[in-house]
């Protein structure tokens, strides 16, 4: 596996070695770590985790490209989808983005809101990484007029005071620390990370506790079949509690989740018997989460049925579900694209826009791999573009 990956430089190896030392100390002190705890430390350990350290993560210079990094078409379509709700909620409506990435989405969507005359009272960015907060701040101050930039406020934890508006999360759920389970003798086991005799990290299986076992048995009841022995995959038993935490103070409005994933019956297909866990390093995807910890983005696809259950548990009502392509088209992509093509200064800009739209919508790119789900909370009336209402396929959940 490693032979196909770019060679890490000395700084990357040294950084990973520091995290490895922390992991060794934790395992030596407390015993093998549940994989979810290992993933949490690889991604979020202060100063050492993938999202906590200072290395570039997004775009061509990083490890992966998200939809907002391709250009501003994605953000303008999201703006068209949620603007009627923001307008209906009035001047006190806020917009909360979970995990702001490079700040590209915030800059683009605020410009789109301003162009349509409905700028939210506050643009809140829930970003626990100090490094990413500074990158986002620099980008927003460089790209936005002072009046717009002044509306942006950073949070390290979900709002505690009640608020109204729109919550947006793009590629957030896939980075929640995933529990890995496997069936052994018709019993649920959980994957752990332990130390081998030579001190290297290795994965082992142990009988699952009540929480994990209950979550897997819920999947089996929902699917109407038992997992066969040897079947390994992921589950997020903490998802309902996480959803309560991030949406609990939202009194009325919409939540929009965009991520790569499947409905439950597609996620847990018999042939997907080793789950969906992937590591991403310099635009290379691989399947060894123990390689170079701290320098890889670790992700698992989203079970959108589980996401819908968690949202309902938190008091939300599923307002729509689409592939990313269907969502963008229904939100007004043709008009956004036509306007931007007309404004393009030369053929190179037009070609770049065309390529951006292809990557966002083609099935083999992001169009079908990514899904979008809208959740309404305490809205007396649903304000959505007609194209989205017509394309809704929430019955698949």
C-alpha positions as CSV (number, residue, x, y, z in Angstrom):
1,X,0.0,0.0,0.0
2,X,2.6,2.5,1.1
3,X,4.6,2.0,-2.2
4,X,1.8,3.7,-4.1
5,X,1.8,6.8,-1.9
6,X,4.0,9.9,-2.1
7,X,7.0,9.7,0.2
8,X,6.5,11.6,3.4
9,X,9.2,14.2,4.1
10,X,11.2,14.4,7.3
11,X,8.9,17.0,9.0
12,X,5.8,14.8,8.3
13,X,7.5,11.7,9.7
14,X,8.7,13.7,12.8
15,X,5.1,15.0,13.3
16,X,3.6,11.6,13.0
17,X,6.2,10.1,15.4
18,X,5.1,12.6,18.1
19,X,1.5,11.5,17.7
20,X,2.7,7.9,17.7
21,X,4.5,8.5,21.0
22,X,1.2,9.8,22.5
23,X,-0.7,6.8,21.2
24,X,1.9,4.4,22.6
25,X,1.6,6.1,26.0
26,X,-2.2,6.0,26.0
27,X,-2.2,2.3,25.1
28,X,0.5,1.4,27.6
29,X,-1.4,3.2,30.3
30,X,-5.0,2.2,29.5
31,X,-4.8,-0.8,27.2
32,X,-6.0,-1.0,23.6
33,X,-7.9,1.9,22.3
34,X,-11.4,1.5,20.6
35,X,-10.9,2.5,17.0
36,X,-13.1,5.5,17.5
37,X,-10.8,6.8,20.1
38,X,-7.8,6.2,17.9
39,X,-9.5,8.0,15.1
40,X,-10.4,10.9,17.4
41,X,-6.8,11.4,18.4
42,X,-5.5,11.1,14.9
43,X,-7.8,13.8,13.7
44,X,-8.2,16.1,16.7
45,X,-5.4,15.6,19.3
46,X,-4.3,19.2,20.3
47,X,-1.4,20.3,18.1
48,X,-0.9,16.8,16.7
49,X,-4.2,15.7,15.1
50,X,-4.8,16.1,11.4
51,X,-7.2,18.9,11.8
52,X,-5.4,20.5,14.8
53,X,-1.9,20.9,13.2
54,X,-0.8,23.6,10.8
55,X,-0.5,21.6,7.6
56,X,-2.5,22.6,4.5
57,X,-5.5,20.2,4.2
58,X,-7.8,21.5,1.5
59,X,-7.3,22.1,-2.2
60,X,-4.6,21.2,-4.6
61,X,-1.8,21.8,-2.0
62,X,-3.6,19.6,0.6
63,X,-4.9,16.0,0.7
64,X,-8.4,16.4,-0.8
65,X,-10.7,18.9,-2.6
66,X,-14.2,19.7,-1.2
67,X,-17.0,21.2,-3.3
68,X,-16.4,24.8,-2.1
69,X,-12.7,24.5,-3.1
70,X,-13.7,24.0,-6.8
71,X,-15.2,27.5,-7.0
72,X,-18.2,29.4,-5.8
73,X,-21.0,27.7,-7.8
74,X,-21.7,25.3,-4.9
75,X,-22.0,28.1,-2.4
76,X,-24.3,30.2,-4.7
77,X,-26.6,27.2,-5.1
78,X,-26.7,26.6,-1.3
79,X,-27.6,30.3,-0.9
80,X,-30.5,30.0,-3.4
81,X,-31.8,27.0,-1.5
82,X,-31.9,28.6,2.0
83,X,-32.4,32.2,1.2
84,X,-36.3,31.9,1.2
85,X,-36.1,30.5,4.7
86,X,-33.6,33.2,5.9
87,X,-35.9,35.9,4.5
88,X,-39.0,34.4,6.2
89,X,-37.2,34.2,9.5
90,X,-36.4,37.9,9.3
91,X,-33.6,40.2,10.4
92,X,-32.7,38.1,13.5
93,X,-31.8,35.0,11.4
94,X,-28.3,33.6,11.7
95,X,-26.2,31.2,9.6
96,X,-24.1,28.6,11.4
97,X,-21.4,26.6,9.5
98,X,-20.0,23.6,11.1
99,X,-16.3,23.1,10.3
100,X,-15.4,26.0,8.1
101,X,-12.6,24.4,6.1
102,X,-10.5,26.9,4.3
103,X,-13.1,29.6,4.6
104,X,-13.9,29.4,0.9
105,X,-17.6,28.5,1.4
106,X,-18.1,31.3,3.9
107,X,-16.6,33.9,1.6
108,X,-18.6,32.8,-1.4
109,X,-22.0,32.3,0.3
110,X,-21.8,35.7,2.1
111,X,-21.2,37.4,-1.3
112,X,-24.2,35.5,-2.7
113,X,-26.4,36.5,0.2
114,X,-25.3,40.1,-0.2
115,X,-26.1,40.0,-3.9
116,X,-29.6,38.9,-3.1
117,X,-30.1,41.4,-0.3
118,X,-30.6,38.9,2.5
119,X,-27.5,38.8,4.6
120,X,-27.9,36.9,7.9
121,X,-27.5,38.9,11.1
122,X,-24.4,36.8,12.1
123,X,-22.4,34.2,10.2
124,X,-21.2,31.8,12.9
125,X,-18.4,29.3,12.2
126,X,-18.0,26.4,14.6
127,X,-14.3,25.6,14.3
128,X,-12.4,24.0,17.1
129,X,-9.1,24.1,15.3
130,X,-7.1,27.3,16.1
131,X,-5.0,26.9,13.0
132,X,-8.0,26.6,10.7
133,X,-9.7,29.6,12.4
134,X,-6.7,31.8,11.6
135,X,-6.7,30.6,8.0
136,X,-10.4,31.3,7.7
137,X,-10.1,34.7,9.2
138,X,-7.3,35.7,6.8
139,X,-9.3,34.6,3.8
140,X,-12.5,36.3,4.8
141,X,-10.8,39.6,5.6
142,X,-9.0,39.4,2.3
143,X,-12.0,38.6,0.1
144,X,-15.0,40.3,1.7
145,X,-15.9,44.0,2.3
146,X,-15.4,45.0,5.9
147,X,-19.2,45.2,6.5
148,X,-19.6,41.5,5.5
149,X,-16.5,40.3,7.2
150,X,-17.7,41.9,10.5
151,X,-20.7,39.6,10.6
152,X,-18.5,36.5,10.9
153,X,-18.0,35.2,14.4
154,X,-16.0,32.1,15.4
155,X,-17.2,29.5,18.0
156,X,-15.3,26.7,19.6
157,X,-18.5,24.9,20.8
158,X,-22.2,25.0,19.7
159,X,-24.2,28.1,20.6
160,X,-25.7,27.9,24.1
161,X,-28.2,30.7,23.6
162,X,-31.4,30.1,21.4
163,X,-31.1,31.1,17.8
164,X,-33.0,31.0,14.6
165,X,-31.7,30.5,11.1
166,X,-29.8,27.9,9.0
167,X,-27.2,25.4,10.1
168,X,-24.9,24.0,7.3
169,X,-22.4,21.1,7.4
170,X,-20.4,20.0,4.4
171,X,-18.3,16.9,4.8
172,X,-18.5,17.0,8.6
173,X,-20.3,13.8,9.5
174,X,-17.8,11.7,7.7
175,X,-15.1,13.0,10.0
176,X,-16.9,12.0,13.2
177,X,-14.8,9.2,15.0
178,X,-16.3,6.0,13.7
179,X,-16.8,2.8,15.7
180,X,-15.7,-0.3,13.8
181,X,-17.6,-3.5,14.5
182,X,-17.3,-7.1,13.3
183,X,-19.4,-10.2,13.8
184,X,-17.8,-13.1,15.5
185,X,-19.9,-16.2,16.3
186,X,-23.1,-14.2,15.8
187,X,-21.9,-11.8,18.5
188,X,-20.9,-8.2,18.0
189,X,-17.2,-7.4,18.5
190,X,-15.5,-3.9,18.3
191,X,-12.3,-3.1,16.6
192,X,-9.5,-1.8,18.8
193,X,-5.9,-0.5,18.2
194,X,-3.3,-2.2,20.2
195,X,0.5,-2.5,20.3
196,X,2.3,-5.5,18.7
197,X,5.3,-7.2,20.2
198,X,7.5,-5.0,18.2
199,X,5.8,-1.8,19.4
200,X,3.9,-1.3,16.1
201,X,0.2,-0.4,16.0
202,X,-2.1,-3.3,15.1
203,X,-5.9,-3.8,15.0
204,X,-7.6,-6.4,17.2
205,X,-11.2,-7.3,18.0
206,X,-12.9,-7.4,21.4
207,X,-16.5,-8.2,22.5
208,X,-18.5,-5.0,22.1
209,X,-20.1,-3.1,25.1
210,X,-23.8,-2.6,25.4
211,X,-23.9,0.7,23.5
212,X,-22.0,-0.6,20.4
213,X,-23.8,-3.9,20.5
214,X,-27.2,-2.2,20.8
215,X,-26.4,0.1,17.8
216,X,-25.4,-2.9,15.6
217,X,-28.6,-4.8,16.6
218,X,-30.6,-1.8,15.7
219,X,-29.1,-1.9,12.2
220,X,-30.0,-5.5,11.9
221,X,-33.6,-4.9,12.9
222,X,-33.8,-2.0,10.5
223,X,-32.3,-4.0,7.6
224,X,-34.4,-7.0,8.4
225,X,-31.4,-9.4,8.4
226,X,-28.5,-10.4,10.6
227,X,-24.9,-9.5,9.6
228,X,-23.0,-12.7,8.7
229,X,-19.9,-13.8,10.6
230,X,-16.8,-11.8,9.5
231,X,-18.9,-8.8,8.3
232,X,-17.0,-5.6,9.3
233,X,-18.2,-2.0,9.0
234,X,-18.8,1.3,10.9
235,X,-21.5,2.7,13.0
236,X,-21.9,6.0,14.9
237,X,-23.6,5.2,18.2
238,X,-22.8,8.8,19.4
239,X,-24.6,10.4,16.4
240,X,-27.9,11.2,18.2
241,X,-26.1,12.8,21.1
242,X,-23.9,14.8,18.8
243,X,-27.0,16.0,16.9
244,X,-28.6,17.1,20.1
245,X,-25.5,19.1,21.0
246,X,-25.1,20.9,17.7
247,X,-28.8,21.6,17.0
248,X,-30.3,21.8,20.5
249,X,-30.3,25.6,20.6
250,X,-31.7,26.0,17.1
251,X,-35.3,27.0,17.9
252,X,-36.5,27.4,14.3
253,X,-34.9,27.0,10.9
254,X,-33.2,24.6,8.5
255,X,-30.2,22.3,8.8
256,X,-28.5,21.2,5.6
257,X,-26.1,18.3,5.6
258,X,-24.0,17.5,2.5
259,X,-21.6,14.5,2.6
260,X,-20.6,11.3,0.8
261,X,-22.6,8.3,1.8
262,X,-25.6,6.0,1.3
263,X,-29.0,5.2,2.6
264,X,-28.7,2.3,5.1
265,X,-29.7,-0.6,2.8
266,X,-26.9,0.5,0.4
267,X,-24.3,1.2,3.1
268,X,-24.5,-2.3,4.6
269,X,-24.7,-4.3,1.3
270,X,-23.3,-7.8,1.7
271,X,-20.4,-7.0,-0.7
272,X,-19.3,-4.0,1.4
273,X,-18.1,-6.4,4.0
274,X,-15.1,-4.3,5.2
275,X,-17.0,-1.0,5.6
276,X,-16.2,2.3,4.1
277,X,-13.2,3.5,6.2
278,X,-10.6,5.4,4.1
279,X,-7.5,7.4,4.6
280,X,-6.5,10.4,2.4
281,X,-3.0,11.6,1.9
282,X,-1.9,14.1,-0.7
283,X,-4.9,13.3,-3.0
284,X,-4.3,9.5,-2.6
285,X,-6.9,7.3,-1.0
286,X,-5.8,4.2,0.8
287,X,-7.1,1.7,3.3
288,X,-4.5,1.6,6.1
289,X,-5.5,4.0,8.9
290,X,-2.5,3.0,11.0
291,X,0.0,4.4,8.5
292,X,1.5,7.8,9.3
293,X,-1.1,8.7,12.0
294,X,-1.8,12.4,12.2
295,X,-0.9,13.1,8.5
296,X,-3.9,11.3,7.0
297,X,-7.5,12.4,6.9
298,X,-9.5,9.4,8.2
299,X,-13.2,9.2,7.0
300,X,-16.1,6.9,6.8
301,X,-19.1,7.3,4.6
302,X,-22.3,8.5,6.1
303,X,-25.4,6.3,6.8
304,X,-28.0,8.9,5.8
305,X,-30.7,6.8,7.3
306,X,-28.9,7.0,10.7
307,X,-28.5,10.8,10.1
308,X,-32.2,11.1,9.5
309,X,-33.0,9.2,12.7
310,X,-30.6,11.4,14.7
311,X,-32.2,14.5,13.3
312,X,-35.7,13.3,14.1
313,X,-34.5,12.4,17.6
314,X,-33.3,16.0,18.0
315,X,-36.7,17.4,17.1
316,X,-36.2,18.0,13.4
317,X,-38.4,17.0,10.5
318,X,-36.8,15.7,7.3
319,X,-37.6,18.2,4.6
320,X,-35.8,16.7,1.6
321,X,-33.1,14.3,0.5
322,X,-31.3,14.4,-2.8
323,X,-28.1,13.4,-4.6
324,X,-25.8,16.4,-4.7
325,X,-26.5,16.7,-8.4
326,X,-30.2,16.7,-7.9
327,X,-29.9,19.2,-5.0
328,X,-27.8,21.7,-7.0
329,X,-30.0,21.4,-10.1
330,X,-33.1,21.9,-8.0
331,X,-31.6,24.8,-6.1
332,X,-31.0,26.7,-9.3
333,X,-27.7,25.6,-10.8
334,X,-28.7,26.3,-14.4
335,X,-29.3,30.0,-13.6
336,X,-26.2,30.3,-11.5
337,X,-24.1,28.7,-14.3
338,X,-25.7,30.9,-17.0
339,X,-25.1,34.1,-15.0
340,X,-21.5,33.2,-14.3
341,X,-20.8,32.2,-17.9
342,X,-22.2,35.5,-19.1
343,X,-19.9,37.3,-16.6
344,X,-16.8,35.3,-17.6
345,X,-14.0,37.5,-19.0
346,X,-12.6,34.9,-21.4
347,X,-12.8,31.4,-22.6
348,X,-10.5,30.1,-19.9
349,X,-12.9,31.2,-17.2
350,X,-15.8,29.7,-19.0
351,X,-14.0,26.4,-19.3
352,X,-13.1,26.4,-15.6
353,X,-16.7,27.0,-14.8
354,X,-17.8,24.1,-17.0
355,X,-15.3,21.8,-15.4
356,X,-16.4,22.9,-11.9
357,X,-20.1,22.1,-12.7
358,X,-19.0,18.7,-14.2
359,X,-17.2,17.7,-11.0
360,X,-20.1,18.8,-8.8
361,X,-22.7,17.0,-10.8
362,X,-21.4,14.0,-12.8
363,X,-22.2,10.6,-11.3
364,X,-18.6,9.4,-11.4
365,X,-17.4,12.6,-9.7
366,X,-19.4,14.2,-6.8
367,X,-22.9,14.2,-8.3
368,X,-24.1,10.8,-7.0
369,X,-21.4,10.0,-4.4
370,X,-22.4,13.0,-2.3
371,X,-25.9,13.4,-0.8
372,X,-27.8,16.3,0.6
373,X,-30.4,16.3,3.4
374,X,-32.5,19.2,4.6
375,X,-34.1,19.1,8.1
376,X,-36.7,21.6,9.2
377,X,-37.4,22.6,12.8
378,X,-40.4,24.5,14.1
379,X,-41.1,26.1,10.7
380,X,-44.8,26.8,10.2
381,X,-44.2,26.7,6.4
382,X,-41.5,25.2,4.3
383,X,-39.9,27.7,2.0
384,X,-37.9,25.8,-0.7
385,X,-37.3,26.4,-4.4
386,X,-39.9,24.5,-6.5
387,X,-37.1,22.5,-8.2
388,X,-36.0,21.0,-4.9
389,X,-39.5,20.1,-3.9
390,X,-40.0,18.3,-7.2
391,X,-36.8,16.3,-7.0
392,X,-37.1,15.2,-3.3
393,X,-36.5,11.5,-2.7
394,X,-36.7,11.3,1.1
395,X,-38.8,8.1,0.7
396,X,-35.5,6.3,0.0
397,X,-34.3,7.0,3.6
